[in-house]
Amino acid sequence: MASSNSFFGRGRRYRRTDVSPWPFVGLVGMAACFFLYAASAPFTPWWAQTLLLVLWLAATVRAVRWWTPHPVRVAWVPVVCVAVWFVVIWAGAALLGW
């Protein structure tokens, strides 16, 4: 007879509330942000493009680290990334004449 912890036995049952959808939403948003950041290459100087991509990479690493302890925060990371991108591009165009 198989016990409940055996390979073929039924183990712990998962409820819908055990897994949050927000980290998945956040990383899909980060993928979309990557295309936004990468597509700004034709109208930004190389140093600004490098800075933007390093910021995106740091935000992605932070989002992955927040996956389990703070799943709702992961969904806000792409929102902040889009706001940062907009401010950097706007400031570069207005102040530096990109």
SULGI-V566890 format. One record per backbone hydrogen bond with DSSP energy under -1.0 kcal/mol. NH is the residue of the N-H (numbers start at 1). CO is the residue of the C=O. If there is no record, write none. Layout:
nh=NH co=CO
nh=NH co=CO
This chain:
nh=6 co=3
nh=18 co=15
nh=25 co=21
nh=26 co=22
nh=27 co=23
nh=28 co=24
nh=29 co=25
nh=30 co=26
nh=31 co=27
nh=32 co=28
nh=33 co=29
nh=34 co=30
nh=35 co=31
nh=36 co=32
nh=37 co=33
nh=38 co=34
nh=39 co=35
nh=41 co=38
nh=49 co=45
nh=50 co=46
nh=51 co=47
nh=52 co=48
nh=53 co=49
nh=54 co=50
nh=55 co=51
nh=56 co=52
nh=57 co=53
nh=58 co=54
nh=59 co=55
nh=60 co=56
nh=61 co=57
nh=62 co=58
nh=63 co=59
nh=64 co=60
nh=65 co=61
nh=66 co=62
nh=67 co=64
nh=70 co=66
nh=80 co=76
nh=81 co=77
nh=82 co=78
nh=83 co=79
nh=84 co=80
nh=85 co=81
nh=86 co=82
nh=87 co=83
nh=88 co=84
nh=89 co=85
nh=90 co=86
nh=91 co=87
nh=92 co=88
nh=93 co=89
nh=94 co=90
nh=95 co=91
nh=96 co=92
nh=98 co=92
